[in-house]
Amino acid sequence: MNQQLNSIEETEKQKLATDKSILKIWGSSRLQGNVNISGAKNSALPAMAATLLSSEVCRLHQIPCLADINTMGKVLSALGAKIKQNGNTLDIDPRDLDNPEAPYELVRKLRASFFAIGPILARLGVARVPLPGGCAIGARPVDLHVRGLQALGAEVHIEHGMVNAYISGSKKKLQGAKIYLDYPSVGATETLMMAATLAEGETIIENAAQEPEVEDLANLCIAMGANIFGAGTKTIVISGVPKLHSVDYTIIPDRIEAGTFLIAGAITNSDITISPVVPKHLSAVISKLKSVGVRIIQETSDSLRVLHGETLKSTDIDTQPYPGFPTDMQAPFMALLSVCSGSSSMTETVFENRMRHVSELNRMGANIRVKGNHAIVQGVPKLSAAPVVGTDLRASAALILAALAAEGETTFQGLQHLNRGYEQLDIKLQKLGAKLQKVDLVKENHTFPSSI
């Protein structure tokens, strides 16, 4: 990487430092004020990959400064793209895209880097991408991606952990096809939609994911000259075009960050306003917050105000693909349910290993029982501070929320997870009046208490 990626390298250094840092959080403080919601990480990552489809320079706005974004930037650079970063704006120049192989040491850190396989294959006719990594929240196989690419005419083989894809024979381009997804996978929908933009003929993706991030990616590709219809519904139709051009595009706000701050206001009995947001993207979360007694007011077209209700009560939740309750909100919402009166249930239907935060919440006085992917949450009057460890991104957010409501001083370890998906979460909370402090364990010359 050149000087344009200095900020990315600096963030990597900061990430190494946060691996040796903790947050001290003093709970039971009321929050007050306005929160600026960052661009959606889950839109930004596929958008960065989509720029590889173009043969001209692309500009993306509202790209959050996160470790995952930095990793994706390094993946694109390794493939031959040039990146310039100015705050939350990225200029990506994919004209010299010439390397069909994404480096294993980067892809293993970030599952979303697998998105690059569709654009690389469509542009170069060949792609070699390692099987992806990411948070340890369960199996997320790429079989839907592979079968979809095969339907588009690619030869795809997985050998020694590497996905090898190429366009065989006399054909120089992927071919339009009708694809049915056995499950409405966001990743597969986005990968295949991107690949199909440069295919010859028409592609129809049925049982497609309907998430806002899918629609945002489609809107980006359309702005680049793609012909895509039906994004945001179960059926997406893509008519291939010979090439895509430059774009100047702004990413949608992060609905998961927005939901996390709504819960922060609710769990601390506070009054905060969040913006910018797209309220309809939060419909399922808002509905469940209202069902437990939280007051939410839409003050403007892109802002929401959360106020604590009289008494928080229990509710039952099943995670579902959009427009259902998002799996990424399961852990944060469970922190809130732990202080709601009565018995609540939470069922995780998307990932099979996404209840690892429960033991840490119980260390803080929560009363949660888990069987498989089903949790029964018996509300308690108060949580209490404890040393806790975040095991993944959303589990870490749940523990931060619990610490804000708990009595006493909580020590949290797992900042490297938070830095993957929340832009300056600690600073934003401090601006709202939260009492927390980042502590360097090396400088303080002490170790973190084991949670095992």
Secondary structure, DSSP 4 states (H G I P E B T S, - for coil): --GGGHHHHHHHHHHHHHTTEEEEEE-SPPPEEEEEPPBPHHHHHHHHHHGGGBSS-EEEES----HHHHHHHHHHHHHT-EEEEETTEEEEE-TT----B--HHHHTT-GGGGGGHHHHHHHHSEEEEEPP---SSS----HHHHHHHHHTTEEEEEETTEEEEEE-TT--S-B--EEE-SS--HHHHHHHHHHHTTSBSEEEEES----HHHHHHHHHHHHTT-EEE-TTSSEEEEE--S-B--EEEEPPB-HHHHHHHHHHHHHTT-EEEEES--GGGGHHHHHHHHHTT-EEEEEETTEEEEE--S--B--EEEB-STTSB-GGGHHHHHHHHTTSBSEEEEE--S-TT--TTHHHHHHTT-EEEEETTEEEEE--S--B--EEE--SHHHHHHHHHHHHHSBSEEEEE-HHHHHHH-TTHHHHHHHTT-EEEEEEHHHHT--PPP--
